[in-house]
């Protein structure tokens, strides 16, 4: 297995990780920003106020996007498993 092959697999894996986690992170970021603005406007400074909306938002995002995320990871792993003979080839 050459260095280029390992580098390519690593790059694709990191890109897949970013691509799969980005929607969940964006949902968490947007909900946190909205709750923070709400806290600033109402002068409520409760630290635990953001947890429940974030948990609900992340849960809904996983329900909507979970199958796409899982299928992307399955496709990547299937491709890796099918190409093992090519990787081991001298």
HUVENFEN-V363294 format. One record per residue. N is the residue number from 1. RES is the residue in one small letter. PSI is psi as a letter, one per 20 degrees, with the letter a starting at -180 (* if undefined). NEAR is the number of other ideal C-beta (glycine too) atoms within 12 Angstrom. Layout:
n: [N	N]
res: [RES	RES]
psi: [PSI	PSI]
near: [NEAR	NEAR]
This chain:
n: [1	2	3	4	5	6	7	8	9	10	11	12	13	14	15	16	17	18	19	20	21	22	23	24	25	26	27	28	29	30	31	32	33	34	35	36	37	38	39	40	41	42	43	44	45	46	47	48	49	50	51	52	53	54	55	56	57	58	59	60	61	62	63	64	65	66	67	68	69	70	71	72	73	74	75	76	77	78	79	80	81	82	83	84	85	86	87	88	89	90]
res: [x	x	x	x	x	x	x	x	x	x	x	x	x	x	x	x	x	x	x	x	x	x	x	x	x	x	x	x	x	x	x	x	x	x	x	x	x	x	x	x	x	x	x	x	x	x	x	x	x	x	x	x	x	x	x	x	x	x	x	x	x	x	x	x	x	x	x	x	x	x	x	x	x	x	x	x	x	x	x	x	x	x	x	x	x	x	x	x	x	x]
psi: [p	r	h	h	g	g	g	g	g	g	g	h	g	h	g	g	g	g	h	h	i	g	h	g	h	g	g	g	g	g	g	h	g	g	h	g	g	g	h	g	h	i	k	o	l	p	h	i	h	i	g	g	h	g	g	g	g	h	g	g	h	h	h	g	i	g	h	g	g	g	h	g	h	g	g	g	h	g	g	g	h	h	j	g	h	h	h	h	p	*]
near: [18	13	9	11	18	14	13	19	23	17	15	22	20	15	16	25	18	17	21	26	22	19	24	28	20	19	26	26	20	20	27	23	18	19	28	21	14	18	19	13	11	12	8	15	14	14	11	13	19	26	16	14	23	26	19	17	28	27	18	18	26	21	16	15	24	18	13	20	24	15	15	25	21	16	18	25	18	13	19	23	13	12	18	15	11	16	18	10	10	7]
